[in-house]
């Protein structure tokens, strides 16, 4: 095993990622409700948790209205084309144009859960808003957002309408957060210098994950959510979009990625080599409520 992947005994990673997470949770249990203990235990084991009925219907509708105003204005920023897998655009930095897109990043129950699991203040760093499902292959967010200490990253997916098996629901691999973290150099690929090299590397990375899923006999799970439900996942959990069965249906939703206060370094793993101690540092403009 690579030295940097021997993380589960590392004292600097989030406590729930450690081999002794269950023992640590027992020590924390006196200050937690039964539901908090249940959610934390599930998150430790599976790398994700669903919190039900967190966002009000009124808030969801207001955020949706803002999203449509942004798309109609044609004044918005999208993910690069090489990270799109169908014709539906993924709108990034919508928080700069909508107070609702910004406010949802600071939803109290979400912040509270993240503080519990990561032991530090969450810092929202990016928003992505979706009209339809992405149909993106399985991947880990930790190929995009790295931190030192490692694994201080969380993804939060807000359902702004009912998500079922027809409109391209999110799919995940439970327990995959325990897999080794990888970057391109682990796959014997050179650090990319152009967007075409980046896309080529990323496609090979996606194919590598399929082999790992098969080898480890990990199962895939499609996630059905009701409007206002929230899915939270750990840094290395494999997730992606599933096939859209009804092209007429939307899948209105928002993803927020969080780092945490006090990190020594934030870097882009696509242009880094952990094995060789090379980190492409990135400057993150954190989202602020005021």
Backbone torsions as a table, in degrees:
resi	resn	phi	psi	omega
1	UNK	NA	138.2	179.8
2	UNK	-63.3	145.1	-175.6
3	UNK	-56.5	-43.2	-176.0
4	UNK	-75.0	-11.8	177.9
5	UNK	-92.7	-2.9	175.4
6	UNK	-83.7	62.1	-167.9
7	UNK	-90.5	-25.7	-168.6
8	UNK	-66.5	-15.3	176.5
9	UNK	-103.2	3.0	-177.0
10	UNK	-78.3	125.1	-175.8
11	UNK	-70.2	-14.7	-173.7
12	UNK	-92.2	-10.5	179.8
13	UNK	-80.3	165.5	177.4
14	UNK	-54.4	142.0	-171.8
15	UNK	-60.1	-34.5	-176.0
16	UNK	-71.6	-15.0	179.4
17	UNK	-85.4	-10.4	-174.9
18	UNK	-80.0	159.0	177.6
19	UNK	-60.6	-29.0	-176.3
20	UNK	-98.9	23.9	-175.7
21	UNK	-57.5	-39.3	-178.8
22	UNK	-62.4	-39.1	178.2
23	UNK	-67.3	-38.5	179.4
24	UNK	-66.4	-39.5	179.1
25	UNK	-62.1	-38.7	178.5
26	UNK	-60.1	-37.4	179.0
27	UNK	-68.9	-30.0	-179.1
28	UNK	-85.0	-13.5	-168.2
29	UNK	-61.0	-30.8	-176.9
30	UNK	-61.8	-26.1	-177.9
31	UNK	-100.2	9.9	-177.0
32	UNK	-116.7	150.2	172.5
33	UNK	-75.6	167.3	178.8
34	UNK	-61.8	-37.8	179.7
35	UNK	-68.5	-39.6	177.8
36	UNK	-63.1	-40.8	178.1
37	UNK	-64.9	-40.8	179.4
38	UNK	-63.8	-45.7	-179.7
39	UNK	-65.3	-41.6	-179.8
40	UNK	-65.0	-42.6	179.7
41	UNK	-63.0	-41.2	179.1
42	UNK	-65.7	-41.1	-179.9
43	UNK	-64.1	-42.4	178.0
44	UNK	-58.2	-45.8	-175.2
45	UNK	-74.8	-43.4	-169.1
46	UNK	-106.2	-16.9	179.3
47	UNK	82.9	7.3	176.7
48	UNK	-155.5	166.7	173.7
49	UNK	-155.3	149.0	175.9
50	UNK	-109.1	125.5	175.0
51	UNK	-106.7	124.3	-171.5
52	UNK	-89.6	142.2	169.8
53	UNK	54.2	51.1	-177.2
54	UNK	-89.5	-38.9	-176.9
55	UNK	-105.4	132.4	-177.8
56	UNK	-68.8	154.5	178.9
57	UNK	-61.4	-38.8	179.4
58	UNK	-62.2	-43.8	179.4
59	UNK	-64.8	-43.8	178.8
60	UNK	-57.5	-43.0	-178.2
61	UNK	-67.9	-37.8	179.2
62	UNK	-67.0	-40.9	178.1
63	UNK	-65.1	-41.9	178.4
64	UNK	-60.0	-43.2	179.9
65	UNK	-61.6	-41.7	176.9
66	UNK	-62.6	-41.3	180.0
67	UNK	-60.3	-44.8	-180.0
68	UNK	-66.2	-35.2	176.1
69	UNK	-62.6	-40.8	179.8
70	UNK	-64.5	-45.8	-177.9
71	UNK	-66.7	-35.2	179.4
72	UNK	-71.8	-24.1	-178.3
73	UNK	-74.1	-19.2	-174.7
74	UNK	60.0	15.4	178.6
75	UNK	-113.8	75.6	-178.3
76	UNK	-149.0	164.1	-178.4
77	UNK	-107.2	136.7	-179.7
78	UNK	-114.1	158.8	167.7
79	UNK	-60.0	151.3	177.2
80	UNK	-55.9	151.8	-177.6
81	UNK	-56.8	-34.3	-176.8
82	UNK	-72.5	-5.9	172.2
83	UNK	-110.2	19.9	171.8
84	UNK	-107.8	141.5	-177.1
85	UNK	-121.8	1.8	170.2
86	UNK	-154.6	-170.7	-172.6
87	UNK	-83.0	-9.7	-177.9
88	UNK	-79.8	120.0	-176.4
89	UNK	-72.4	150.3	173.4
90	UNK	-106.0	115.3	-174.2
91	UNK	-87.6	122.3	178.9
92	UNK	-109.5	158.3	179.0
93	UNK	60.3	28.2	176.1
94	UNK	-63.5	-20.9	179.5
95	UNK	-62.9	-20.6	178.5
96	UNK	-75.1	-15.0	-176.0
97	UNK	-118.2	-9.2	-177.0
98	UNK	-139.4	126.1	176.5
99	UNK	-67.9	-28.7	179.4
100	UNK	-71.6	-41.1	176.3
101	UNK	-62.8	-34.1	178.1
102	UNK	-74.6	-47.1	-174.3
103	UNK	-62.1	-34.8	-177.0
104	UNK	-64.2	-23.4	177.8
105	UNK	-63.7	-21.2	-173.7
106	UNK	-113.5	20.8	179.1
107	UNK	-55.6	127.0	-168.1
108	UNK	-59.1	-42.2	-177.6
109	UNK	-67.9	-33.1	177.8
110	UNK	-70.3	-47.6	179.1
111	UNK	-59.5	-41.3	-179.9
112	UNK	-62.7	-43.9	-179.7
113	UNK	-66.4	-42.3	179.5
114	UNK	-64.0	-39.5	178.1
115	UNK	-63.3	-39.0	178.6
116	UNK	-62.5	-47.5	-172.4
117	UNK	-79.5	-29.7	-176.8
118	UNK	-105.6	-9.5	175.2
119	UNK	68.0	19.8	-179.7
120	UNK	-157.2	168.2	-176.6
121	UNK	-72.0	124.2	177.6
122	UNK	-69.1	144.3	178.2
123	UNK	-124.8	105.5	178.2
124	UNK	-66.8	133.0	-174.6
125	UNK	-122.1	-16.9	-179.8
126	UNK	-158.2	148.9	172.3
127	UNK	-124.5	143.1	171.9
128	UNK	-131.5	128.2	179.5
129	UNK	-113.8	137.5	-172.5
130	UNK	-119.4	137.5	170.3
131	UNK	-89.6	-43.8	179.8
132	UNK	-130.8	175.5	177.0
133	UNK	-64.8	154.6	-175.4
134	UNK	-89.3	-28.0	-174.1
135	UNK	58.4	24.7	-179.7
136	UNK	-75.8	137.4	176.2
137	UNK	-59.9	164.3	179.8
138	UNK	-62.3	140.6	-178.7
139	UNK	-158.4	169.6	174.1
140	UNK	-112.0	137.3	175.9
141	UNK	-62.2	-18.4	-176.6
142	UNK	-77.7	0.3	169.0
143	UNK	-84.3	-12.7	-177.6
144	UNK	-109.1	-37.3	-173.6
145	UNK	-127.2	104.4	179.0
146	UNK	-106.1	158.4	179.8
147	UNK	-143.9	154.2	168.4
148	UNK	-124.2	120.4	-3.7
149	UNK	-56.1	158.9	-175.3
150	UNK	-72.0	156.1	169.3
151	UNK	73.4	14.9	175.9
152	UNK	-88.5	70.8	179.5
153	UNK	-149.8	141.0	175.7
154	UNK	-140.3	147.5	174.0
155	UNK	-112.6	140.1	179.3
156	UNK	-130.5	126.4	-174.0
157	UNK	-116.3	116.2	-176.6
158	UNK	-100.3	123.2	176.8
159	UNK	-85.9	117.6	-178.6
160	UNK	-97.2	-1.1	172.0
161	UNK	-157.6	174.6	-179.2
162	UNK	-65.9	130.8	179.1
163	UNK	-111.6	118.5	178.3
164	UNK	-126.8	-167.3	-174.1
165	UNK	-78.8	-2.2	-177.8
166	UNK	-96.6	-23.9	-173.7
167	UNK	-107.5	32.0	174.0
168	UNK	71.6	56.6	-177.4
169	UNK	-64.8	161.6	173.4
170	UNK	-65.3	142.1	171.3
171	UNK	-120.8	145.0	-177.4
172	UNK	-133.3	165.3	171.6
173	UNK	-115.1	97.9	178.7
174	UNK	-53.6	140.0	177.3
175	UNK	75.6	-1.5	-179.3
176	UNK	-71.0	-12.0	177.6
177	UNK	-64.1	-16.0	179.5
178	UNK	-85.4	-4.7	177.6
179	UNK	-66.6	159.2	174.4
180	UNK	-61.0	142.3	172.7
181	UNK	-77.5	145.3	-178.0
182	UNK	-136.0	152.6	166.1
183	UNK	-128.9	180.0	-172.6
184	UNK	-61.1	-35.3	-177.2
185	UNK	-68.4	-24.1	174.2
186	UNK	-65.8	-24.8	-179.8
187	UNK	-95.9	15.2	-179.8
188	UNK	62.3	33.8	176.5
189	UNK	-107.6	146.0	178.6
190	UNK	-76.4	149.7	174.1
191	UNK	-60.2	125.5	-173.9
192	UNK	-67.8	146.1	177.8
193	UNK	-113.4	-12.6	179.8
194	UNK	-134.3	165.4	178.6
195	UNK	-66.0	-33.7	178.8
196	UNK	-67.7	-38.1	175.9
197	UNK	-66.5	-38.6	178.1
198	UNK	-61.8	-47.4	-180.0
199	UNK	-63.0	-41.5	179.0
200	UNK	-61.9	-46.4	177.8
201	UNK	-61.0	-41.9	-175.2
202	UNK	-67.0	-37.9	176.9
203	UNK	-63.7	-40.9	177.0
204	UNK	-66.2	-37.0	176.0
205	UNK	-62.3	-44.6	178.9
206	UNK	-61.1	-40.9	179.4
207	UNK	-68.6	-36.1	176.7
208	UNK	-61.1	-41.7	-179.2
209	UNK	-63.8	-36.7	177.5
210	UNK	-60.3	-39.7	178.1
211	UNK	-65.9	-40.6	179.9
212	UNK	-65.9	-41.5	179.2
213	UNK	-59.9	-43.3	178.8
214	UNK	-67.1	-44.5	-177.9
215	UNK	-63.3	-41.8	-177.5
216	UNK	-86.0	-4.7	-179.9
217	UNK	57.1	42.6	176.7
218	UNK	-78.8	144.5	178.6
219	UNK	-97.8	154.2	174.8
220	UNK	-100.4	144.2	-179.2
221	UNK	-134.8	122.9	174.8
222	UNK	-84.0	137.1	-172.6
223	UNK	-104.5	116.5	173.3
224	UNK	-95.1	132.5	-179.7
225	UNK	-134.2	151.3	171.0
226	UNK	-93.3	161.2	177.8
227	UNK	-55.2	127.0	-179.9
228	UNK	94.9	-7.6	176.1
229	UNK	-79.7	158.0	-176.2
230	UNK	-134.5	135.1	174.3
231	UNK	-110.5	128.1	178.4
232	UNK	-115.4	134.3	178.2
233	UNK	-133.2	154.5	-179.7
234	UNK	-78.7	164.4	-170.5
235	UNK	-49.9	-44.8	-169.2
236	UNK	-101.9	8.3	-178.9
237	UNK	-66.8	131.7	177.3
238	UNK	-77.2	131.2	-179.5
239	UNK	-153.6	165.0	179.3
240	UNK	-177.2	-174.3	177.8
241	UNK	-93.7	154.7	175.2
242	UNK	-108.3	171.5	-176.7
243	UNK	-62.9	134.3	175.9
244	UNK	-80.7	117.5	-178.3
245	UNK	-87.2	-29.0	178.7
246	UNK	-121.8	100.3	-174.5
247	UNK	-64.2	-18.5	-179.2
248	UNK	-79.1	-14.7	-175.6
249	UNK	-87.7	142.9	171.8
250	UNK	-88.4	168.4	172.5
251	UNK	-140.2	67.0	-174.8
252	UNK	-65.7	123.8	-175.7
253	UNK	-163.9	166.9	177.4
254	UNK	-138.8	136.5	172.8
255	UNK	-109.7	137.7	172.7
256	UNK	-123.3	131.9	174.2
257	UNK	-103.0	139.7	-177.7
258	UNK	-123.8	132.2	159.0
259	UNK	-99.3	-166.9	-175.5
260	UNK	-140.2	154.5	-177.5
261	UNK	-63.9	151.8	172.9
262	UNK	83.3	10.3	179.6
263	UNK	-73.3	144.2	179.7
264	UNK	-74.6	-33.6	-175.1
265	UNK	-156.3	143.7	171.5
266	UNK	-120.7	131.1	-173.7
267	UNK	-141.7	166.8	179.8
268	UNK	-103.9	106.1	-176.7
269	UNK	-61.9	-24.7	179.6
270	UNK	-62.6	-23.4	-177.5
271	UNK	-120.5	23.1	-177.2
272	UNK	-124.6	167.5	172.7
273	UNK	-137.9	96.9	-179.4
274	UNK	-59.1	-40.3	-177.3
275	UNK	-57.6	-34.7	-178.6
276	UNK	-101.4	8.7	178.3
277	UNK	67.5	26.4	179.7
278	UNK	-104.6	122.5	-176.4
279	UNK	-127.2	122.7	176.4
280	UNK	-85.8	93.7	-176.2
281	UNK	-65.1	147.0	177.4
282	UNK	-130.3	143.7	175.8
283	UNK	-91.7	120.0	-178.0
284	UNK	-104.6	126.0	172.5
285	UNK	-88.7	99.4	-177.6
286	UNK	-67.2	151.0	179.9
287	UNK	-82.0	129.1	-179.0
288	UNK	-117.9	143.8	-176.9
289	UNK	-72.2	-26.3	179.7
290	UNK	-116.7	NA	NA
